[in-house]
Amino acid sequence: MNFLIPKNVRTRLEFFTGFGFRELGLLFAGLAVGGILFGLVFLLTKSWFSLVFAAAGGGAGFILGRQDPRTGMNALDFFKAWKSFQTKRKRYFYKYGDGR
């Protein structure tokens, strides 16, 4: 028996397209870091304007975790791939003689 499986079937649970448990974890990690920064700055300044740190941390976690639907990569995976590409040895092809 052969079964045809459509291409758009995903095996992981996603809350909305491209945002699953891994991305939710990154969002909460960003919120935690932002919350810690907010707490430290609030203790020193006693200003509620420092809440911007918590919002920025959550936003950074969301941006790092959210997948681009065109490529299927999130920003964190993109930066890892970019760093890997930059550290690899490059091969430059060139011609000797008349083709220069």
N, C-alpha and C positions, 0 to 999 in steps of 0.2 A: 504494500500500500504506500502510495506517495501522497504527501500532504503539501499543499501550497501555502506557504506562510507569507503574508504581505510584508513588504519592506518597512513599513512604518510601525511595526510591532516592537516595543521596547520591553526589556526584561526587568528593568529597575523601576521602582515606584517613584513617580514624579508628582509633586504638588501642582506645578504647572510646567509647561514645556521648558526643559532644560534646567529645572530646579528641583533637586531631590534631597535625600538625607545628607549627602556629602556637602552640598552647597548650603544647606541649613546649618550644618556644623560650622562651616566657615563663617557664616553670618553671625552665629552666636559667639564664636571666638573673637570676631571683630568687635561685637558689642561688649564682650568681657574686657578686652584691652581698652576700648574707649571708656567703659565704665570705671576702670581703674585709674585711667588718666583724669577723668572727670573728678573722681574722689580726691585724688592728690591735689589737683589744681583748686578744687573747691575748698579744701582745708586751708590752703594758703591764701586765697583771695576772697573767699566768702561771696563770690559772685556767681549767679546762675548762668551767666554768659558762658561759663566753662562747660555747660551742657553740650556745647558744640563738639567737644572732644568725643563724647559718647555717640553723637549722631555721625560724626566723621568715621569713627571706628566701625559702626554698623554699616555705613555706606561702603567703606573699603572692603569689608567682609562680603557684602553683597556683590560688589563689582568683581572681586577675585573669584567668587564662586559661581557666578552666572555664566552659563555656556552660551556661546554664539551659535545660533541655530544653523548658520551656513557652514561653519567649520566643525562644530561639535567640541570645540576646545574652550575652556574658560581662561581667564587672564593668567592664572597661576600656571596652568599647563603650557600656555603660550610662552611665558617667560622662561620656564624650564627648557622648552624646546629651543628657544632662541639662544639661551646660554650654551646648550649642548652644541648647537650649530656653530657658535662663535669659537668654541674651544677646539673644534675638530680641525684637522689639518686640511687646508684647501689645496685643490689641484688646479693649476692654471695651464691651459693648453695654448700653445703658441707654435708658429711655424718658423722654421729657419729659411732664409733665402728670400725668394721673390714674393712670398705671400705676406710680407710684413707691411 
